[in-house]
Amino acid sequence: MSGWSVLSVAQARAIDQDAAERLQMPTVLLMENAARSVAEIARTLGDRFVILAGAGNNGGDALAAARHLGQQRCAVHLLAEPSPRSPDAVLQLRILRAAGWHVVVGELPDLAAHRGAVWIDGLFGTGLDREVTGAARAWIEAFARASGPKVCIDIPSGLHGDTGDVLGVACSADVTVTFVAPKVGMTTPSGLAHCGRIVVVGLGLP
């Protein structure tokens, strides 16, 4: 698997499934490893952070990254409560709340109040295959207007992981932290334009 120079969405999903089923690695461990790498890279860009998290596992990565970055340095905003279909994301939110974090749900941050902070996109991952509309579109548009360095987790939200098509609207990053290998859609002209610098990090797979 490590020989692939790029991964399709199906291949990336298969790696996660193989790690969980054959290697018996807890999926939350993969999330923790991903989040630690995101936090390490985000810290090279600044010392204040605004995290936009979605309801799936990409949002779980973002919530876990917040914990590594520190409560006093982060503003955490959730598009919606994590889905029960993403129990690891549910766990990450439960940890933050148990630790006394203030996590804002369904409300965008004040862009002016966070001018110059590092903005972290954890809204949607590689599984997105439909046009972004409604509140989710507004959040991606707000990310675009924000002033400060921008990091996307695994793939810019709104970018199709296989084709690189923009699904209505997509985040644009200074740095995209992607896991195991770039996704096919990130290597297209549109993908490259939205990803900025691509940093590939591991998930601790043997």
C-alpha positions as CSV (number, residue, x, y, z in Angstrom):
1,M,0.0,0.0,0.0
2,S,2.8,2.4,0.8
3,G,4.0,2.2,-2.8
4,W,1.1,4.2,-4.2
5,S,2.1,7.7,-5.2
6,V,-1.6,8.8,-5.0
7,L,-4.7,7.3,-3.5
8,S,-8.3,7.1,-4.8
9,V,-11.0,7.6,-2.2
10,A,-11.7,3.9,-2.3
11,Q,-8.1,3.1,-1.7
12,A,-7.8,5.5,1.2
13,R,-10.9,4.0,2.7
14,A,-9.5,0.5,2.2
15,I,-6.3,1.4,4.1
16,D,-8.4,2.5,7.1
17,Q,-10.5,-0.6,6.9
18,D,-7.4,-2.9,6.7
19,A,-5.9,-1.2,9.7
20,A,-9.0,-1.7,11.8
21,E,-9.9,-5.2,10.7
22,R,-6.6,-7.0,9.8
23,L,-4.2,-5.1,12.0
24,Q,-6.7,-4.6,14.8
25,M,-5.7,-0.9,15.2
26,P,-8.4,1.1,17.0
27,T,-9.7,3.7,14.5
28,V,-9.5,6.4,17.2
29,L,-5.7,5.7,17.3
30,L,-5.5,6.6,13.6
31,M,-7.5,9.8,14.3
32,E,-5.1,10.7,17.2
33,N,-2.1,10.2,15.0
34,A,-3.6,12.3,12.2
35,A,-4.6,15.0,14.7
36,R,-1.1,15.2,16.2
37,S,0.4,15.8,12.8
38,V,-2.1,18.5,11.9
39,A,-1.4,20.3,15.2
40,E,2.4,20.1,14.7
41,I,2.1,21.7,11.2
42,A,-0.5,24.3,12.3
43,R,1.9,25.5,15.1
44,T,4.5,26.4,12.5
45,L,2.0,28.9,11.1
46,G,0.9,30.8,14.2
47,D,-0.1,30.5,17.9
48,R,-3.8,31.2,17.7
49,F,-6.2,28.8,16.0
50,V,-9.8,28.8,14.8
51,I,-11.1,25.3,14.1
52,L,-14.1,24.6,11.8
53,A,-15.3,21.0,12.3
54,G,-17.9,19.0,10.6
55,A,-20.0,16.2,11.8
56,G,-17.9,13.3,10.5
57,N,-14.5,11.9,11.0
58,N,-12.8,14.9,9.4
59,G,-14.4,16.9,12.1
60,G,-13.2,14.4,14.6
61,D,-9.6,14.9,13.4
62,A,-10.1,18.7,13.8
63,L,-11.5,18.3,17.4
64,A,-8.6,16.1,18.4
65,A,-6.1,18.5,16.8
66,A,-7.6,21.3,19.0
67,R,-6.8,19.3,22.1
68,H,-3.1,19.1,21.0
69,L,-3.1,22.8,20.2
70,G,-4.4,23.9,23.6
71,Q,-7.6,25.3,25.1
72,Q,-6.4,28.8,25.5
73,R,-5.2,29.0,21.9
74,C,-8.2,27.6,20.1
75,A,-11.7,28.7,19.2
76,V,-13.7,25.6,18.2
77,H,-16.8,25.8,16.1
78,L,-18.9,22.8,15.0
79,L,-21.0,22.9,11.9
80,A,-23.3,20.3,13.7
81,E,-23.1,17.7,16.4
82,P,-21.0,14.7,15.3
83,S,-23.0,11.9,13.7
84,P,-23.5,8.6,15.5
85,R,-22.1,7.1,12.3
86,S,-18.8,8.7,13.4
87,P,-18.3,7.4,16.9
88,D,-14.7,8.6,17.1
89,A,-15.8,12.1,16.4
90,V,-18.4,11.8,19.1
91,L,-15.7,10.7,21.5
92,Q,-13.4,13.6,20.6
93,L,-16.2,16.1,21.4
94,R,-17.1,14.3,24.6
95,I,-13.4,14.6,25.7
96,L,-13.3,18.3,25.0
97,R,-16.6,19.0,26.9
98,A,-15.5,16.8,29.8
99,A,-12.3,19.0,30.0
100,G,-14.4,22.1,30.1
101,W,-13.9,23.4,26.6
102,H,-16.4,25.8,25.1
103,V,-17.4,24.3,21.7
104,V,-19.7,26.5,19.7
105,V,-22.3,24.5,17.6
106,G,-23.9,25.8,14.5
107,E,-22.5,29.3,14.7
108,L,-19.7,30.8,12.7
109,P,-16.9,32.6,14.5
110,D,-16.5,36.4,14.3
111,L,-14.0,36.8,11.5
112,A,-12.8,40.2,12.7
113,A,-12.2,38.9,16.3
114,H,-9.9,36.2,14.9
115,R,-8.0,38.2,12.4
116,G,-4.5,36.7,11.8
117,A,-5.3,33.4,13.5
118,V,-4.5,30.1,11.8
119,W,-7.8,28.7,10.4
120,I,-8.2,25.0,10.3
121,D,-10.7,23.3,7.9
122,G,-12.1,20.0,9.2
123,L,-15.5,20.3,7.7
124,F,-15.6,17.5,5.1
125,G,-13.1,14.7,4.2
126,T,-12.5,12.7,1.1
127,G,-16.0,11.0,1.2
128,L,-17.8,14.1,0.0
129,D,-19.5,13.5,-3.3
130,R,-22.4,16.0,-3.5
131,E,-22.7,19.7,-4.0
132,V,-22.1,21.8,-0.9
133,T,-25.2,23.9,-0.1
134,G,-26.9,25.7,2.8
135,A,-25.0,26.3,6.1
136,A,-22.0,24.2,5.0
137,R,-21.5,26.4,2.0
138,A,-21.7,29.5,4.2
139,W,-19.0,28.0,6.4
140,I,-16.6,27.3,3.5
141,E,-17.2,30.9,2.2
142,A,-16.4,32.3,5.6
143,F,-13.2,30.3,5.7
144,A,-12.3,31.9,2.4
145,R,-12.9,35.4,3.8
146,A,-11.0,34.8,7.0
147,S,-7.7,36.6,7.4
148,G,-4.8,34.4,8.4
149,P,-2.9,31.2,7.4
150,K,-5.2,28.4,6.4
151,V,-4.8,24.6,6.9
152,C,-7.0,21.9,5.4
153,I,-7.2,18.5,7.0
154,D,-6.7,15.6,4.5
155,I,-8.3,17.4,1.6
156,P,-9.9,20.9,1.2
157,S,-13.6,20.7,2.1
158,G,-15.7,20.8,-1.1
159,L,-13.1,19.3,-3.3
160,H,-13.9,15.9,-4.8
161,G,-11.3,13.4,-3.7
162,D,-11.2,11.5,-7.1
163,T,-11.9,14.1,-9.7
164,G,-10.7,17.4,-8.1
165,D,-14.0,19.0,-9.1
166,V,-15.2,21.8,-6.9
167,L,-18.6,20.7,-5.4
168,G,-20.2,24.1,-5.6
169,V,-17.6,25.7,-3.3
170,A,-14.3,24.5,-1.8
171,C,-11.8,25.7,0.8
172,S,-8.4,27.0,-0.4
173,A,-5.5,26.3,1.8
174,D,-2.0,27.5,2.4
175,V,-1.2,24.0,3.6
176,T,-3.1,20.8,3.2
177,V,-2.1,18.0,5.6
178,T,-3.0,14.7,3.9
179,F,-2.7,11.2,5.3
180,V,-0.6,8.4,3.8
181,A,-0.6,9.8,0.3
182,P,-2.2,12.6,-1.7
183,K,-5.6,11.8,-3.1
184,V,-6.1,11.7,-6.8
185,G,-8.3,14.8,-7.0
186,M,-5.6,16.8,-5.2
187,T,-3.2,16.3,-8.1
188,T,-5.5,17.8,-10.8
189,P,-5.1,21.5,-11.7
190,S,-8.2,22.5,-9.6
191,G,-7.0,20.3,-6.7
192,L,-3.5,21.8,-6.7
193,A,-5.0,25.3,-6.9
194,H,-7.0,24.7,-3.7
195,C,-4.5,22.6,-1.7
196,G,-1.6,25.0,-1.5
197,R,1.5,23.2,-0.1
198,I,0.7,19.5,0.3
199,V,2.3,17.8,3.4
200,V,1.9,14.0,3.6
201,V,1.9,12.5,7.1
202,G,1.6,8.9,8.3
203,L,-1.0,7.4,10.5
204,G,1.3,5.1,12.5
205,L,0.6,2.1,10.3
206,P,3.2,-0.7,10.6
